[in-house]
């Protein structure tokens, strides 16, 4: 395969999307996201006193984490906080599908990554501190578990 596009991928060219009706504040203020790692652990097979390595049969996906600026009235933080509470208090499934849109150097869609069955598993602390000399606005990180992700374009 010949490489046709020799431009490098920019870390600032992305958009994150999750159900806009329920979580519009999280996606709008998203400042960072890490495409999770994926691994294929080996499957050791015993043979004459040694374990031989064979290709595994299950993919393992790392957690999905996003960072977002917290709004002054904390709407986006509270959206996630309430979602976590709904996960344990509601009978209906609280999983959502999400999408990472990767942009090229001209800010056009280059790739889309569909992330299936997303739900929050942790929400970071918010550290208030009056000793600061400059205003550094608070950011939060939410970590999600999910079923799988795939490249759709």
N, C-alpha and C positions, 0 to 999 in steps of 0.2 A: 504494500500500500504506500502510495506517495503522499507526502504531506503537502497539501495545497495552501493552507493558511499558516503562515509562519508568525502571526501575531501571538503574543502571550496573553493569557487569561488575566483580566484585571480583578482584584479582590473586591472592588467597589461596585462592580456591575452586576447587581442582582435585585430581585424582588421576591418577597415571600408572601404567599397567599394562603389563607385558611378561611373558612366560612365567613365571608364579609358581613353577613347579617348578625352573626353572634360575636365576632372577634375583630371588628374593623379597627379598633385602637391598637391591638397588638401588631397587626401587619403594617399599619401605616407608620408606626414609630420604630419598626425593626431596624437596628443599626448593624447587626451582624448575625451570621448563621454559619454553622459548620456542617458541610455535607458529611454525614457519618461515615466512619470507616466500615469496611466490609472484610470479612475474613472467611477462609475456607480451611478450618483446622484439619490436620491430617488424621487419618484413621489407622492407628497402629494395629498390625496383625502379627500375633505371635508366630514365630517360626524358629524351631531348633534353638531355643534359649535366647532369642533376640526378638525385638519388635521391628518389623519391617514397615516402613511408611508407605501408605497408600493414600490416594486422594480421598478426602472426606466426602460425605454425602449431604451435609447441611451447611448452608451459609449462616454466618452470624453477623448481625448488624449492630453497630455501635449506637449509642443514644444520639438523638437529634437535639441540639441546643441552639436557642436563639437569644440574642441580647436586644433589648429595646430600651429607649428613653422613656422614663416614667413621667407621665403628664402631671401637671400641678394638682389636679383633683384626683389623681391616681386611678382614673378610669381603666386604663389598660392593665394595671397591676391587679385591680379588683376583678376584672374579667377573668383572668387566669385563676385567681384565688377562688372565685365562685365556681369555675369549671371543675377545679379539684374537689370542691365540696359536693358538687352534683355527681361526680364519679362514684362517691361512696353512698350518697343519699337517694339517688334516683334509680328506679328499676330499669328504665330504658338505657340503651347503649349510649355512651357519651363520646364515642370515638368520632373523629372527623378526618377527612382527607385534606392534605395540604399540598402545596406546590411551590417548588423553588424554580424561579425563572432566572436563567443565566443570560446576561446580555453580552454582546460582543463590543468591540472597540467603537462602534458607531451607535451604541445603545439600542441595537435591534436584538430581538430574541434569538439567541444562539441555540440554547437547549432548555428543555423543561424537564424537571424531575418531579414525578408524582410520588408522593409519600402517603402510604395507605394506613388507615386506622390509627391516627395520631391521638394520643391523650397525654396530659401532663403528669409527670412523676415527681418533679421538684420545681420550686420557685425560690429564687435566691432571696437573701435578706436585703433590706434597705438600710444602709448605714447613715444615720443622721449624725452630723458632727459640726459643732459651732467653732471649732478651732481653725477651720480652713480660712485662708486669706483670699482665695479666689472662689467664685461660684463654679463648682463642678456639678452639673446636673446629675441626678441619680439615674442609674441604669439598673435593670434587673435582667436576670437570666432565667429562662424557663427551659427545663429539660423535658423532652417528650420520649415516650416509648412508642413504637409503631410496629406494624407487621412486616412491611417490605417497602423498598423504593425501587423505581425503575426510570430509565430515561425514555421519554415519550417523543422527543424530537431531536 
